Structure formats: C-alpha cells, structure tokens
Amino acid sequence: MTRGARRAIGMAVLVGVLLSLFPTTALAADSVPKVTVGVGQALLIALGYYLAQGPWLAGLGFFTLYRPLVAGMLVGLILGDPAKGTVVGATINLVYLGFISTGGVIPSDPALAGWVGATLAIAGRLDPASVLAPAIGIGLIGTVIFNLRMTGAVIIAHWADSFAERGSIRGVALMNWLPSQVWLFCLTFVPVFFVTLNGIQYLTDILTGLPPWVLNGLAVAGGALTAIGIAMNMRFIFRGPVIPYFFLGYLLIVASGGTLPIVVIAALGLVLAYLHVLFTGARASSPAEPVAPTEGSAGPPAAPRPAGGPKVTRGDLIRSWLLWTFFSHSTYNYERLQAVGFAHSMTPIIRRLYQTPAEISSALKRHLVFFNSDPVIGGVIHGAVIAMEEQRANGAPIDDDAINSVKTGLMGPLAGIGDTIDQGTILPILLALGIGIAGVSRDGTVTGAGNVLGPILFLMLVPLIFLSLGYVAWMQGYYRGRTFVTDILRSGVLDRVVIGASVLGNLVLGALAASFVTLFIAPTIHLEAADINIQRDILDKIMPGLLPLGLVLLTWFLLRRRVHPLALVVAYLAIAIAGSCPIFGRAPRYVTDACGSAVFQPYGACPIATASPLAPAAPTALPVASPAAFPVGSPAVSPDSSATPASVHAVAFAVAEAGRRDMTTLAGHISGVQDRSPR
Amino acid sequence: MTLTLVRVDDRLIHGQVVLVWLRAIDADRIVIIDDATSQDEFMRTVLTLAAPPGVPVEVHGLNSGVLRVADLAAGPERVFVLLRSPITALRMRKAGVEFEVLNVGGIGARPGRRSLYRSISASPEELAALRELERLGTGVELRVLPDDRPIPLGTIDRGA
C-alpha cells in the first residue's frame, strides 16, 4: 500500500477513534427526527461523486462536480434543500479554494468532502460550519480512492499496449473508456452509496453525541478553517506588486458593511487589472536574449501540405479533439498518466492516415508513451502532433524521435503555463465568484443565504471558458504548429493576462476573507459601567474585521514557512475546541439576537428580515435566547447546566484566561435547521 | 552558498515545478542543464519563456552548465537546477559540482524503463547512475511535491 494511502487510513482511524471516545448519548428518541436518505437519493449522490471524476461530462467533471460548491448545490437539490446545500458547499469549498492537482497528485479529495459533507449537513441537520471539520477529514480519506484508481489503471494501460501491438485501434480505444471507468465506478459509487444510505445516521449520532462544548468548538473552528483555504490560494497570487489589491478587496467589504456584492467587486477587479497592466507593463524581468524564430528543426507544419496522400479532415480533427476533451483522464494511471487518453484521441487520425497493420501498430505504440500536460492548453501539442503525423503519412521524413521530442519537450512547459492559467487563475476566480454569490452565511445560519445562482453561474462559465480555450489551442496547434507556442509566449500576452488575473484574484480573495472568515474572542474587561469586549468594543471599532484579517495573514505566513496545511487544520481545531472547554470557566451561555445569528455582526445590522421565533429580549447588550425558541430539545441557557442539545449550538472562539476573566462566550452559530428546514 | 535544489524531472518546467516547487523554495533563478535541450533552439525559447515573470531561466549544455552552476553556487541567489536525467546529475557530480541531495521528481515511463515509484521510472542506466550518486555521498530522494515525505532511494531499491 502506498505511503499516502497508509497515512490517509491512519488519519481516518485516528479520527474515528477520537470521535468514538465521546459517549454517544442516548438522545431522547423523539427529539431528533430520524436521519433518512432514501435509496434513490443515495443513488444520485453516489452517481454524482462518480461523475465528478468520470469523463462523461465533456471531461469537465473535475472543474465542476468535483468542486464542493457545485456538489453542495446538487446534493441540496437531491435532498430537497438546495439553499442549504449551496451554503454548505460554498463553505466547504472555501477551504479547498487553493486546491490544485498537478502531475497525477491530489493533496486531498474536495469532491468527497463536498458530496458526503453536504449530505451530512442536510440529512444530519447540522450547520455548515460544524460540518466543515468532518468534511475535511472525509476529504483526506478520498485520497485512498484516488491512489487505488491510479494504481489499478496501470494494468489497463498494459492491456492497451497489447492491443497496440496487434494494431487494433478499436482495442486501444476501448481500453481507454471501458475497464478504467468500471474500475472508477466501483471505487467511487459503491462506497459513497453505502455511506450516504447507512452512514449518515451513524456520523450524525457521533457528532451530536459530542459534548456541547466540543460541538461549539467545531462550529467556531469552521469560521477559522476558511482562513486556511484562502491563505492557500494566497500562496499563489499574494506576492509582489499586486499585494495591495488583497487589502483593497478587504476594505471594500468593510467599507460597504458587507453589502457590496461580489460580482461588483469582480467587475471592479477587471477594471483595475486592465489599468494595472496598462500602467506597469508586462514582464517584471526583461525577456530572455532574443532568439531567432526557429527554422523548423523538427518540421512544424509551416510547409505546404503535399498534394496526394491521406489528409486529415476537419471532422477528424474535431472528433479527435472531442475524444481528448472527454477521455483524456479516463485511464489516468501512475505509470503513463495521460498516455492512454492521448492514444485514444489519436485513433481517428491514425485510422485516416495509416492502412497497414504495421503502420497502425507503430502509430498506436508511439502515442502510448508517457504523457502529461494541462488538458486544455496542452491541446496545442495534439494539434501539432496531428499535423506532423499527417506530413509523415505523406512521405515527409519525420521519425518517431521527432514526434516524441515535440511531445516530451512541450508537455512540461505547457503544463506549467496551462496549470497556472486553468487551476491557478481562472478556476479560483470563478469559484470565488460563485462562492461570493452563493453567500456563505458568516455565522452558519441559513436564513436567506444559499443563493443557487452562485453555483449555477459557475456551471455556465466553466464549460464556456474551458471548452473554448481547449478548442482554440487544439486548432491553432494543428494549423500553426509549435511556433504558435513561442509566438504566444513571445508576445507577452500570457504574462499580461496572468498579472491581470492576479490583480482580480487578489481583490476577490480579499473580499472573501473579509466576508467569510469569522473569529470571535471572548476576553472581556468588566467595568462598573459596562463590559468591554476586546474584539467588539476595541478592535472592531478601530477597523471592523481586524481579527479575521489577522488570522488570514497569520495563516498565510505560517504556510509560507512550510507549515503543512493539515497541521494548521488540526491546530485551529484544537484551539477552537480547547477554548470552548468549560474548564476555562463557566459553561457557555447561548446568546442570539433578533437575527437569529451572532450578536457581534462585524459588518452591520442583520440584513435579513426573518420571522424568527426568537424573542429578542434585550435588557442588556447581550440578549439571551429563550428556550421556547428551540422547539426540539432545549439548549443550555443557565450558565451552570450542561446541555443535551438536540442540535448543534456553537459558541465563539474562546481565548481563555482561566480564573481571571468572565467566560462570556457568544453564540456564533445556531443550527437553525429545526426551524427552517422543509422537512 | 549552495544550490538550493537540484531536481531530476524529465518534463523540466511544468505544473508542479512552476506552481508548487518554485514557491516553496523561493527560487531566484532556474538553470536547466541538458545537452540535447541546449541544442534545440525551439525548446530553449519555450523554456525561457515558460517560467513565471521574475524568474529567469537559463538553458545550458553540461560543460557550460557545470561552470555556470559553480559560479552561482558561490553567490547569494537561490538557484533551482533542473535536469532531465540522473545521468546528467552524475556527470555534474563527477565534474565537481557539490550537492547534498538529488531530488528525483519525475521520470516518465517508457519502453526500457522500469517503474520505481508512482510516476518515477528508470532505465537500468539511470538506476545505476542513481546508485552511483548515493555511493559518492549525494543523497537520492524521490519526492514529487514539497509536502510529500521524501523517499530515500535505498528504501525502494534494494540493489543500491
């Protein structure tokens, strides 16, 4: 078993043991509605998880269903609460904002975290912030699935080899889409189906069986864990002259009291990006010594195509492009990565150009060698290779080495450029936009939040952008050959686009940080006249949201110092849970205001008018929730009782000074689901 | 001063290198040493342009590369050396370039190569070069990404 698999399993076991150490309280049987996920629903959810990694959605599953933002909404649709699903998905996605997969490696599995996490939140009636930590744990387990997939597919690649040896085009094509997908289906659909069908109740029991202060800590940690996701994304773009834009985005949210929509901020970002590039010029460093345009050392198709002989038709080109678009990663495996997909995409071309079994076999084998590049921009290579094959079939002296050298030479740099554009630039910006619109509730409440337009807009933009880019790259590669690559690179367009995108990215990231990272600290100075809470009355009066900003910057700094992101997750969780521990003071008091959400709303009054059953009795600055507000079960209201909550109640991140200060903690979250869920 | 990172990766500048390694080691300069690549005008152009702005890329053949790297190692810049093959690494070492660790990040599978670990394969000559490097005192570790745990050659290659 691979090291990564061992680690993931070890982590899962550890988490499971820890969770089971807490007594699973026998909740009053009637107080908690039984968690039910119907068979049909479990089927759909499991199918969704499979499709996220399968090729059938034009190969775009990785950019769409794989992302928690989309997964959450879809799970919400399946389970009947799309708004909540969207919120949960967006919350989870924040942690995975910096997720990038290069070279056949994934650091964790956002898809599993999204699909199962959202199911847990909706069916288990937990609030989004509380479900964040378990979702991250689930995401880690998903790497086992990926490892198994990649390892098993190696065998299939070898089967493709035998078919190539026999000159069977159909055989190679079949190998790419059938056995590997059966394998993937078994690895993805089956576990998720059973987990969602039977496991949600179990997980929910564990979670709600935890002592209330642990649950509080979990929920509070949720607000802090989002900082990790944002900081991970900052690692890529928060550098150099574009740093100020991050703070600008942050300030825009603060200045507008959180009311400035993310779309407006994104539009502003586009304008600023243009201006920035205009005023500062493109490359920060001078370009390399000018190299004379290449004279065709390996025969790019600048030469006119010879008359006579087989010709690749436009239909062939498009069919080939489609095969690549869909099936590039279908038989993704450790040994050859995208090779089988490459060969599959070349089958229409080979069929057109070569007739004898020997030629066919040689061509198939030629294209089954190791290949890995960015699937979108890397299409240039395919186009160029197709052109070279065409010339070769027409008698040009192009040998295997020449074709291979174009592939091996270009696949690296185009992966670097392509990954930077796709996964490093376009996708995070689109995700941030989608998340911003989806409106992750800052304090976990679902009231009015969860705008499905967020993921829907995302789902519309992704295919539009990626399919267009992919098509253009492919065709340009064919018609202009590999000089297309150098032309684009030399023109400096790429640099300008990347810099402009980092302006936009920083702006949006700063806005996200301001909106969705929450942190509450409790230390309070008690005077005769009033209680002064350090955060609400001092720091936030200087600049609202100072503490969350500080957390994000601290996280970024720690990540730069090579602290492992997982270590940070565990650390933040531990601090949040420990800080909620009653040892440090009186047991938590649950407070809420008329909004049904946190008292300390850093950015202004409750914007949502809700028919809240909560009676905002507020003789003091800290109103207390009345027990009647929670029809199911009763939360702890008096300071000294321990609670048997029927749902998750959260308190603020409590930084304790044992014995000296009041442990007046503030409610950051309310599950609210009992009141508002349609079920 | 020493070389910040010497890495064998037959795809040279690509996603992991640009997006992850470059940031992780905060490199100021990339030096690619490979005879074949240095003679290919087209690849030189592509590689020099493929890195993000602000990080210059140089492509050298073995001889000029060894000299250049010796110069840079004495300077304050953080240098990221990229090689296509462990055989080049061995020749560098024998030519006098000191580096304590050789990071092997990716060698694609091909007829003639045997799979070592995940996406790292090696032909008998390449494996022999790695073993020789170990013998000469340079630690060979397989590590694809900076956050992975490095795998010393000895743990997966019993013949070393």
Boltz contact constraints between the chains, C-beta under 6 A:
constraints:
  - contact:
      token1: [A, 102]
      token2: [B, 15]
      max_distance: 6.0
  - contact:
      token1: [A, 102]
      token2: [B, 16]
      max_distance: 6.0
  - contact:
      token1: [A, 103]
      token2: [B, 15]
      max_distance: 6.0
  - contact:
      token1: [A, 103]
      token2: [B, 16]
      max_distance: 6.0
  - contact:
      token1: [A, 104]
      token2: [B, 119]
      max_distance: 6.0
  - contact:
      token1: [A, 105]
      token2: [B, 144]
      max_distance: 6.0
  - contact:
      token1: [A, 105]
      token2: [B, 145]
      max_distance: 6.0
  - contact:
      token1: [A, 235]
      token2: [B, 23]
      max_distance: 6.0
  - contact:
      token1: [A, 283]
      token2: [B, 53]
      max_distance: 6.0
  - contact:
      token1: [A, 284]
      token2: [B, 53]
      max_distance: 6.0
  - contact:
      token1: [A, 284]
      token2: [B, 54]
      max_distance: 6.0
  - contact:
      token1: [A, 285]
      token2: [B, 54]
      max_distance: 6.0
  - contact:
      token1: [A, 285]
      token2: [B, 56]
      max_distance: 6.0
  - contact:
      token1: [A, 288]
      token2: [B, 48]
      max_distance: 6.0
  - contact:
      token1: [A, 291]
      token2: [B, 45]
      max_distance: 6.0
  - contact:
      token1: [A, 294]
      token2: [B, 41]
      max_distance: 6.0
  - contact:
      token1: [A, 294]
      token2: [B, 42]
      max_distance: 6.0
  - contact:
      token1: [A, 297]
      token2: [B, 42]
      max_distance: 6.0
  - contact:
      token1: [A, 334]
      token2: [B, 118]
      max_distance: 6.0
  - contact:
      token1: [A, 334]
      token2: [B, 119]
      max_distance: 6.0
  - contact:
      token1: [A, 335]
      token2: [B, 109]
      max_distance: 6.0
  - contact:
      token1: [A, 335]
      token2: [B, 115]
      max_distance: 6.0
  - contact:
      token1: [A, 336]
      token2: [B, 109]
      max_distance: 6.0
  - contact:
      token1: [A, 369]
      token2: [B, 110]
      max_distance: 6.0
  - contact:
      token1: [A, 370]
      token2: [B, 108]
      max_distance: 6.0
  - contact:
      token1: [A, 370]
      token2: [B, 109]
      max_distance: 6.0
  - contact:
      token1: [A, 409]
      token2: [B, 43]
      max_distance: 6.0
  - contact:
      token1: [A, 411]
      token2: [B, 11]
      max_distance: 6.0
  - contact:
      token1: [A, 412]
      token2: [B, 11]
      max_distance: 6.0
  - contact:
      token1: [A, 412]
      token2: [B, 12]
      max_distance: 6.0
  - contact:
      token1: [A, 412]
      token2: [B, 13]
      max_distance: 6.0
  - contact:
      token1: [A, 412]
      token2: [B, 14]
      max_distance: 6.0
  - contact:
      token1: [A, 413]
      token2: [B, 13]
      max_distance: 6.0
  - contact:
      token1: [A, 413]
      token2: [B, 46]
      max_distance: 6.0
  - contact:
      token1: [A, 413]
      token2: [B, 50]
      max_distance: 6.0
  - contact:
      token1: [A, 415]
      token2: [B, 14]
      max_distance: 6.0
  - contact:
      token1: [A, 415]
      token2: [B, 15]
      max_distance: 6.0
  - contact:
      token1: [A, 416]
      token2: [B, 13]
      max_distance: 6.0
  - contact:
      token1: [A, 416]
      token2: [B, 14]
      max_distance: 6.0
  - contact:
      token1: [A, 416]
      token2: [B, 15]
      max_distance: 6.0
  - contact:
      token1: [A, 416]
      token2: [B, 18]
      max_distance: 6.0
  - contact:
      token1: [A, 416]
      token2: [B, 50]
      max_distance: 6.0
  - contact:
      token1: [A, 417]
      token2: [B, 50]
      max_distance: 6.0
  - contact:
      token1: [A, 419]
      token2: [B, 15]
      max_distance: 6.0
  - contact:
      token1: [A, 419]
      token2: [B, 19]
      max_distance: 6.0
  - contact:
      token1: [A, 424]
      token2: [B, 19]
      max_distance: 6.0
  - contact:
      token1: [A, 485]
      token2: [B, 46]
      max_distance: 6.0
  - contact:
      token1: [A, 486]
      token2: [B, 45]
      max_distance: 6.0
  - contact:
      token1: [A, 489]
      token2: [B, 49]
      max_distance: 6.0
  - contact:
      token1: [A, 495]
      token2: [B, 53]
      max_distance: 6.0
